[in-house]
């Protein structure tokens, strides 16, 4: 966004003018999108497919900080995190609706920048934007996205269908997004104390990208299908590995053993954790916002899984009576506890 060009107040367009401005160049990509923006409702046709729907809301000051989150990245992240929910069901995202509330401190150019990221993500994941809403806000920015996806009934994977003695697997690596957030928060404090200070992010580009522009693991869903592996249970890692493992175990009526040495952690995550005197394993277990896929598979998938570089086998399910266990690198066993993101934390109540 140019700093020299005069900014356009949203009030000069009004709600309907803003909607026309943001949606005038939309071209629908999916056959199931019969009618998109421009009527009282979108019209979708899924014929013999099952429809998957998920909604996420991002609130300024709670889920993102515009002091360091570029609007284009934020728009991309908002779409990617919603798409991740559909991939976690072993489905394919097809459409989204976007609802946006903004205060009068945002210009048209700022909203354009946000939508640049939204459209970039839509192109990457093959998603159509088919509707939404815009309104004013007294407290900043709020983005709410509903994603609609499809899947054959026999392909859908739930959280509550893991089986005893299944392998527990995760894609990619964990803790990077959380460490990227810690780095950004540290530099924000430095900037507040000295506005002339310039942050030095060299050597930490990966963890910053994982926080500011995460990717939904569309590639993992495609890879599993190519290898003929259907997970028995699956979800995405948005609230921390420990929380998500416990979700699957609780819902499936099982226990688990997770091995610390098997948890995939990137070098930059280790390095940043060391610099901040934090434990990288704790960050991987509790950090959240990784948007990797956590899933269980039968034991007979082992030979295929170990050939897949982007997938790590981190443990196995067991009888519920055996509990939820984290086996440390030195062989000790501790109870696995959920310590990730919690909305409406009682400790925050006044």
One Martini backbone bead per residue (centre of mass of N, CA, C, O) as a GRO file, in nm:
protein
  350
    1UNK     BB    1   0.093   0.038   0.026
    2UNK     BB    2   0.086   0.357  -0.039
    3UNK     BB    3   0.210   0.650   0.135
    4UNK     BB    4   0.155   0.887  -0.088
    5UNK     BB    5  -0.122   0.808  -0.137
    6UNK     BB    6  -0.429   0.889  -0.108
    7UNK     BB    7  -0.683   0.797   0.099
    8UNK     BB    8  -0.985   0.608   0.109
    9UNK     BB    9  -1.281   0.645   0.231
   10UNK     BB   10  -1.543   0.432   0.296
   11UNK     BB   11  -1.773   0.653   0.294
   12UNK     BB   12  -1.755   0.705  -0.026
   13UNK     BB   13  -1.903   0.417  -0.089
   14UNK     BB   14  -2.019   0.234   0.097
   15UNK     BB   15  -2.135  -0.077   0.128
   16UNK     BB   16  -2.210  -0.142  -0.177
   17UNK     BB   17  -1.958  -0.020  -0.302
   18UNK     BB   18  -1.760  -0.206  -0.158
   19UNK     BB   19  -1.864  -0.473  -0.265
   20UNK     BB   20  -1.822  -0.410  -0.564
   21UNK     BB   21  -1.518  -0.356  -0.544
   22UNK     BB   22  -1.437  -0.648  -0.420
   23UNK     BB   23  -1.627  -0.834  -0.654
   24UNK     BB   24  -1.600  -0.755  -0.970
   25UNK     BB   25  -1.356  -0.993  -1.040
   26UNK     BB   26  -1.504  -1.245  -1.007
   27UNK     BB   27  -1.426  -1.599  -1.075
   28UNK     BB   28  -1.555  -1.897  -1.120
   29UNK     BB   29  -1.425  -2.249  -1.067
   30UNK     BB   30  -1.677  -2.415  -0.972
   31UNK     BB   31  -1.947  -2.614  -1.053
   32UNK     BB   32  -2.096  -2.571  -0.766
   33UNK     BB   33  -2.102  -2.262  -0.858
   34UNK     BB   34  -2.384  -2.105  -0.964
   35UNK     BB   35  -2.399  -1.864  -0.737
   36UNK     BB   36  -2.279  -1.573  -0.617
   37UNK     BB   37  -2.226  -1.273  -0.609
   38UNK     BB   38  -2.548  -1.064  -0.625
   39UNK     BB   39  -2.740  -1.195  -0.419
   40UNK     BB   40  -2.912  -1.320  -0.145
   41UNK     BB   41  -2.773  -1.596  -0.245
   42UNK     BB   42  -2.606  -1.864  -0.279
   43UNK     BB   43  -2.549  -2.127  -0.533
   44UNK     BB   44  -2.534  -2.481  -0.478
   45UNK     BB   45  -2.396  -2.794  -0.637
   46UNK     BB   46  -2.341  -3.146  -0.515
   47UNK     BB   47  -2.523  -3.375  -0.551
   48UNK     BB   48  -2.345  -3.666  -0.429
   49UNK     BB   49  -2.227  -3.489  -0.216
   50UNK     BB   50  -2.081  -3.388   0.073
   51UNK     BB   51  -2.120  -3.130   0.308
   52UNK     BB   52  -1.882  -2.887   0.430
   53UNK     BB   53  -1.878  -2.684   0.739
   54UNK     BB   54  -1.698  -2.378   0.840
   55UNK     BB   55  -1.613  -2.146   1.117
   56UNK     BB   56  -1.416  -1.839   1.149
   57UNK     BB   57  -1.277  -1.599   1.388
   58UNK     BB   58  -1.114  -1.272   1.371
   59UNK     BB   59  -0.965  -1.068   1.627
   60UNK     BB   60  -0.860  -0.780   1.714
   61UNK     BB   61  -0.635  -0.846   1.988
   62UNK     BB   62  -0.661  -1.174   1.980
   63UNK     BB   63  -0.556  -1.301   1.680
   64UNK     BB   64  -0.438  -1.009   1.601
   65UNK     BB   65  -0.160  -0.776   1.506
   66UNK     BB   66  -0.109  -0.476   1.323
   67UNK     BB   67   0.187  -0.412   1.409
   68UNK     BB   68   0.286  -0.706   1.237
   69UNK     BB   69   0.032  -0.767   1.048
   70UNK     BB   70  -0.018  -0.797   0.738
   71UNK     BB   71  -0.300  -0.774   0.553
   72UNK     BB   72  -0.234  -0.982   0.334
   73UNK     BB   73  -0.160  -1.210   0.528
   74UNK     BB   74  -0.428  -1.213   0.683
   75UNK     BB   75  -0.608  -1.295   0.448
   76UNK     BB   76  -0.466  -1.561   0.390
   77UNK     BB   77  -0.493  -1.689   0.672
   78UNK     BB   78  -0.803  -1.692   0.693
   79UNK     BB   79  -0.834  -1.903   0.464
   80UNK     BB   80  -0.634  -2.131   0.541
   81UNK     BB   81  -0.763  -2.204   0.821
   82UNK     BB   82  -1.033  -2.295   0.694
   83UNK     BB   83  -0.932  -2.508   0.495
   84UNK     BB   84  -0.810  -2.695   0.713
   85UNK     BB   85  -1.084  -2.806   0.819
   86UNK     BB   86  -1.146  -2.968   0.558
   87UNK     BB   87  -0.890  -3.140   0.538
   88UNK     BB   88  -0.943  -3.272   0.828
   89UNK     BB   89  -1.196  -3.434   0.671
   90UNK     BB   90  -1.102  -3.517   0.377
   91UNK     BB   91  -1.154  -3.263   0.204
   92UNK     BB   92  -1.284  -2.998  -0.023
   93UNK     BB   93  -1.256  -2.678  -0.081
   94UNK     BB   94  -1.485  -2.433  -0.259
   95UNK     BB   95  -1.614  -2.218  -0.051
   96UNK     BB   96  -1.666  -1.869   0.053
   97UNK     BB   97  -1.742  -1.649   0.322
   98UNK     BB   98  -1.716  -1.288   0.395
   99UNK     BB   99  -1.686  -1.117   0.706
  100UNK     BB  100  -1.667  -0.754   0.770
  101UNK     BB  101  -1.524  -0.552   1.033
  102UNK     BB  102  -1.481  -0.187   1.042
  103UNK     BB  103  -1.325   0.090   1.110
  104UNK     BB  104  -1.251   0.434   1.032
  105UNK     BB  105  -0.926   0.374   1.021
  106UNK     BB  106  -0.996   0.241   0.752
  107UNK     BB  107  -0.918   0.211   0.431
  108UNK     BB  108  -0.958   0.107   0.118
  109UNK     BB  109  -0.661   0.015   0.081
  110UNK     BB  110  -0.661  -0.175   0.325
  111UNK     BB  111  -0.886  -0.364   0.225
  112UNK     BB  112  -0.749  -0.441  -0.037
  113UNK     BB  113  -0.509  -0.583   0.096
  114UNK     BB  114  -0.669  -0.802   0.234
  115UNK     BB  115  -0.802  -0.913  -0.038
  116UNK     BB  116  -0.547  -1.002  -0.174
  117UNK     BB  117  -0.504  -1.241   0.021
  118UNK     BB  118  -0.772  -1.383  -0.022
  119UNK     BB  119  -0.739  -1.431  -0.333
  120UNK     BB  120  -0.474  -1.584  -0.322
  121UNK     BB  121  -0.584  -1.824  -0.159
  122UNK     BB  122  -0.812  -1.902  -0.349
  123UNK     BB  123  -0.626  -1.976  -0.583
  124UNK     BB  124  -0.450  -2.192  -0.439
  125UNK     BB  125  -0.723  -2.369  -0.333
  126UNK     BB  126  -0.976  -2.344  -0.525
  127UNK     BB  127  -1.163  -2.093  -0.435
  128UNK     BB  128  -1.482  -1.949  -0.384
  129UNK     BB  129  -1.624  -1.634  -0.363
  130UNK     BB  130  -1.992  -1.606  -0.265
  131UNK     BB  131  -1.986  -1.410  -0.002
  132UNK     BB  132  -2.130  -1.182   0.260
  133UNK     BB  133  -2.014  -0.910   0.484
  134UNK     BB  134  -2.053  -0.563   0.585
  135UNK     BB  135  -1.928  -0.355   0.861
  136UNK     BB  136  -1.916  -0.175   1.138
  137UNK     BB  137  -1.672  -0.062   1.391
  138UNK     BB  138  -1.552   0.029   1.727
  139UNK     BB  139  -1.274  -0.190   1.758
  140UNK     BB  140  -1.196  -0.255   1.450
  141UNK     BB  141  -1.125  -0.588   1.346
  142UNK     BB  142  -1.336  -0.838   1.173
  143UNK     BB  143  -1.310  -1.188   1.074
  144UNK     BB  144  -1.547  -1.394   0.889
  145UNK     BB  145  -1.534  -1.743   0.790
  146UNK     BB  146  -1.698  -1.950   0.552
  147UNK     BB  147  -1.668  -2.294   0.471
  148UNK     BB  148  -1.711  -2.495   0.174
  149UNK     BB  149  -1.735  -2.846   0.123
  150UNK     BB  150  -1.626  -3.170  -0.010
  151UNK     BB  151  -1.737  -3.527  -0.002
  152UNK     BB  152  -1.722  -3.842   0.019
  153UNK     BB  153  -1.854  -4.036   0.251
  154UNK     BB  154  -1.610  -4.254   0.253
  155UNK     BB  155  -1.379  -4.014   0.308
  156UNK     BB  156  -1.457  -3.925   0.574
  157UNK     BB  157  -1.299  -3.777   0.868
  158UNK     BB  158  -1.288  -3.819   1.209
  159UNK     BB  159  -1.219  -3.797   1.558
  160UNK     BB  160  -1.395  -4.074   1.673
  161UNK     BB  161  -1.224  -4.325   1.486
  162UNK     BB  162  -1.019  -4.439   1.646
  163UNK     BB  163  -0.787  -4.703   1.726
  164UNK     BB  164  -0.646  -4.943   1.872
  165UNK     BB  165  -0.309  -4.930   1.779
  166UNK     BB  166  -0.261  -4.680   1.644
  167UNK     BB  167  -0.112  -4.450   1.463
  168UNK     BB  168   0.058  -4.141   1.530
  169UNK     BB  169   0.037  -3.849   1.322
  170UNK     BB  170   0.236  -3.584   1.156
  171UNK     BB  171   0.282  -3.298   0.996
  172UNK     BB  172   0.567  -3.162   0.964
  173UNK     BB  173   0.595  -2.904   1.210
  174UNK     BB  174   0.639  -2.777   1.550
  175UNK     BB  175   0.623  -2.438   1.702
  176UNK     BB  176   0.682  -2.210   1.490
  177UNK     BB  177   0.446  -2.011   1.521
  178UNK     BB  178   0.496  -1.944   1.820
  179UNK     BB  179   0.789  -1.837   1.782
  180UNK     BB  180   0.710  -1.613   1.588
  181UNK     BB  181   0.537  -1.461   1.795
  182UNK     BB  182   0.758  -1.410   2.007
  183UNK     BB  183   0.934  -1.239   1.821
  184UNK     BB  184   0.727  -1.016   1.757
  185UNK     BB  185   0.675  -0.932   2.054
  186UNK     BB  186   0.962  -0.848   2.119
  187UNK     BB  187   0.989  -0.626   1.893
  188UNK     BB  188   0.754  -0.453   1.992
  189UNK     BB  189   0.882  -0.367   2.258
  190UNK     BB  190   1.130  -0.232   2.136
  191UNK     BB  191   0.972  -0.022   1.965
  192UNK     BB  192   0.831   0.123   2.204
  193UNK     BB  193   1.107   0.216   2.329
  194UNK     BB  194   1.228   0.236   2.008
  195UNK     BB  195   1.119   0.366   1.707
  196UNK     BB  196   1.419   0.341   1.560
  197UNK     BB  197   1.412   0.052   1.564
  198UNK     BB  198   1.537  -0.238   1.388
  199UNK     BB  199   1.448  -0.533   1.296
  200UNK     BB  200   1.606  -0.868   1.322
  201UNK     BB  201   1.513  -1.161   1.113
  202UNK     BB  202   1.755  -1.308   1.056
  203UNK     BB  203   1.711  -1.664   1.052
  204UNK     BB  204   1.360  -1.632   1.092
  205UNK     BB  205   1.167  -1.669   0.842
  206UNK     BB  206   1.008  -1.930   0.892
  207UNK     BB  207   0.857  -1.860   1.164
  208UNK     BB  208   0.719  -1.609   1.046
  209UNK     BB  209   0.556  -1.750   0.825
  210UNK     BB  210   0.400  -1.947   1.015
  211UNK     BB  211   0.245  -1.703   1.147
  212UNK     BB  212   0.158  -1.507   0.896
  213UNK     BB  213   0.165  -1.765   0.654
  214UNK     BB  214  -0.005  -2.017   0.654
  215UNK     BB  215  -0.059  -2.363   0.556
  216UNK     BB  216  -0.257  -2.576   0.416
  217UNK     BB  217  -0.256  -2.948   0.382
  218UNK     BB  218  -0.322  -3.039   0.079
  219UNK     BB  219  -0.075  -3.226   0.012
  220UNK     BB  220  -0.136  -3.451   0.222
  221UNK     BB  221  -0.405  -3.546   0.114
  222UNK     BB  222  -0.293  -3.626  -0.164
  223UNK     BB  223  -0.073  -3.824  -0.064
  224UNK     BB  224  -0.253  -4.028   0.084
  225UNK     BB  225  -0.416  -4.106  -0.166
  226UNK     BB  226  -0.175  -4.206  -0.339
  227UNK     BB  227  -0.101  -4.430  -0.099
  228UNK     BB  228  -0.374  -4.552   0.025
  229UNK     BB  229  -0.444  -4.359   0.283
  230UNK     BB  230  -0.679  -4.382   0.553
  231UNK     BB  231  -0.768  -4.232   0.809
  232UNK     BB  232  -0.927  -4.286   1.122
  233UNK     BB  233  -0.824  -3.998   1.220
  234UNK     BB  234  -0.876  -3.625   1.224
  235UNK     BB  235  -0.685  -3.310   1.259
  236UNK     BB  236  -0.595  -2.994   1.333
  237UNK     BB  237  -0.321  -2.776   1.442
  238UNK     BB  238  -0.433  -2.498   1.644
  239UNK     BB  239  -0.394  -2.564   1.986
  240UNK     BB  240  -0.203  -2.795   1.995
  241UNK     BB  241  -0.098  -3.111   2.021
  242UNK     BB  242  -0.215  -3.204   2.294
  243UNK     BB  243  -0.508  -3.117   2.244
  244UNK     BB  244  -0.555  -3.291   1.985
  245UNK     BB  245  -0.491  -3.569   2.095
  246UNK     BB  246  -0.712  -3.556   2.318
  247UNK     BB  247  -0.951  -3.530   2.135
  248UNK     BB  248  -0.924  -3.803   1.994
  249UNK     BB  249  -0.918  -3.980   2.249
  250UNK     BB  250  -1.180  -3.894   2.383
  251UNK     BB  251  -1.371  -3.944   2.133
  252UNK     BB  252  -1.251  -4.261   2.106
  253UNK     BB  253  -1.178  -4.400   2.383
  254UNK     BB  254  -0.860  -4.337   2.444
  255UNK     BB  255  -0.525  -4.372   2.456
  256UNK     BB  256  -0.163  -4.269   2.489
  257UNK     BB  257   0.163  -4.252   2.315
  258UNK     BB  258   0.413  -4.001   2.332
  259UNK     BB  259   0.722  -3.911   2.164
  260UNK     BB  260   0.945  -3.671   2.195
  261UNK     BB  261   1.165  -3.765   1.974
  262UNK     BB  262   0.924  -3.757   1.736
  263UNK     BB  263   0.889  -3.461   1.741
  264UNK     BB  264   0.866  -3.215   1.504
  265UNK     BB  265   1.147  -2.978   1.487
  266UNK     BB  266   1.275  -2.694   1.398
  267UNK     BB  267   1.564  -2.522   1.412
  268UNK     BB  268   1.441  -2.233   1.460
  269UNK     BB  269   1.280  -2.318   1.705
  270UNK     BB  270   1.513  -2.402   1.883
  271UNK     BB  271   1.671  -2.133   1.868
  272UNK     BB  272   1.446  -1.946   1.983
  273UNK     BB  273   1.402  -2.094   2.248
  274UNK     BB  274   1.689  -2.057   2.353
  275UNK     BB  275   1.691  -1.742   2.344
  276UNK     BB  276   1.413  -1.748   2.545
  277UNK     BB  277   1.416  -1.978   2.753
  278UNK     BB  278   1.278  -2.230   2.610
  279UNK     BB  279   1.082  -2.516   2.542
  280UNK     BB  280   1.035  -2.674   2.248
  281UNK     BB  281   0.835  -2.897   2.329
  282UNK     BB  282   0.627  -2.716   2.463
  283UNK     BB  283   0.570  -2.550   2.207
  284UNK     BB  284   0.467  -2.794   2.038
  285UNK     BB  285   0.234  -2.882   2.240
  286UNK     BB  286   0.109  -2.557   2.301
  287UNK     BB  287   0.114  -2.330   2.076
  288UNK     BB  288   0.002  -2.335   1.789
  289UNK     BB  289  -0.081  -2.249   1.452
  290UNK     BB  290   0.026  -2.479   1.245
  291UNK     BB  291  -0.175  -2.648   1.054
  292UNK     BB  292  -0.149  -2.934   1.089
  293UNK     BB  293  -0.177  -3.290   1.058
  294UNK     BB  294  -0.363  -3.507   1.263
  295UNK     BB  295  -0.325  -3.872   1.268
  296UNK     BB  296  -0.463  -4.196   1.218
  297UNK     BB  297  -0.343  -4.540   1.174
  298UNK     BB  298  -0.279  -4.828   1.080
  299UNK     BB  299  -0.011  -5.041   1.108
  300UNK     BB  300  -0.003  -5.122   0.789
  301UNK     BB  301   0.111  -4.812   0.712
  302UNK     BB  302   0.412  -4.788   0.794
  303UNK     BB  303   0.582  -4.839   0.530
  304UNK     BB  304   0.467  -4.581   0.391
  305UNK     BB  305   0.518  -4.354   0.603
  306UNK     BB  306   0.843  -4.373   0.620
  307UNK     BB  307   0.862  -4.244   0.310
  308UNK     BB  308   0.739  -3.970   0.429
  309UNK     BB  309   0.883  -3.668   0.495
  310UNK     BB  310   0.608  -3.500   0.604
  311UNK     BB  311   0.592  -3.753   0.807
  312UNK     BB  312   0.523  -3.837   1.154
  313UNK     BB  313   0.576  -4.079   1.399
  314UNK     BB  314   0.471  -4.019   1.755
  315UNK     BB  315   0.277  -4.279   1.807
  316UNK     BB  316   0.006  -4.436   2.007
  317UNK     BB  317  -0.258  -4.610   2.074
  318UNK     BB  318  -0.474  -4.707   2.354
  319UNK     BB  319  -0.601  -4.783   2.624
  320UNK     BB  320  -0.766  -4.583   2.841
  321UNK     BB  321  -0.636  -4.710   3.107
  322UNK     BB  322  -0.332  -4.600   3.023
  323UNK     BB  323  -0.364  -4.323   2.917
  324UNK     BB  324  -0.180  -4.003   2.885
  325UNK     BB  325   0.142  -4.011   2.727
  326UNK     BB  326   0.472  -3.880   2.786
  327UNK     BB  327   0.775  -3.971   2.637
  328UNK     BB  328   1.078  -3.912   2.708
  329UNK     BB  329   1.409  -3.916   2.616
  330UNK     BB  330   1.473  -4.066   2.913
  331UNK     BB  331   1.192  -4.254   2.966
  332UNK     BB  332   0.983  -4.086   3.086
  333UNK     BB  333   0.651  -4.047   3.234
  334UNK     BB  334   0.380  -3.828   3.140
  335UNK     BB  335   0.113  -3.644   3.153
  336UNK     BB  336  -0.097  -3.544   2.911
  337UNK     BB  337  -0.162  -3.194   2.850
  338UNK     BB  338  -0.376  -2.925   2.802
  339UNK     BB  339  -0.205  -2.590   2.705
  340UNK     BB  340  -0.342  -2.428   2.510
  341UNK     BB  341  -0.570  -2.262   2.363
  342UNK     BB  342  -0.814  -2.050   2.550
  343UNK     BB  343  -1.123  -1.960   2.564
  344UNK     BB  344  -1.234  -1.799   2.826
  345UNK     BB  345  -1.034  -1.748   3.050
  346UNK     BB  346  -1.068  -1.738   3.389
  347UNK     BB  347  -0.801  -1.565   3.449
  348UNK     BB  348  -0.934  -1.306   3.277
  349UNK     BB  349  -1.128  -1.246   3.487
  350UNK     BB  350  -1.268  -0.979   3.694
   0.00000   0.00000   0.00000
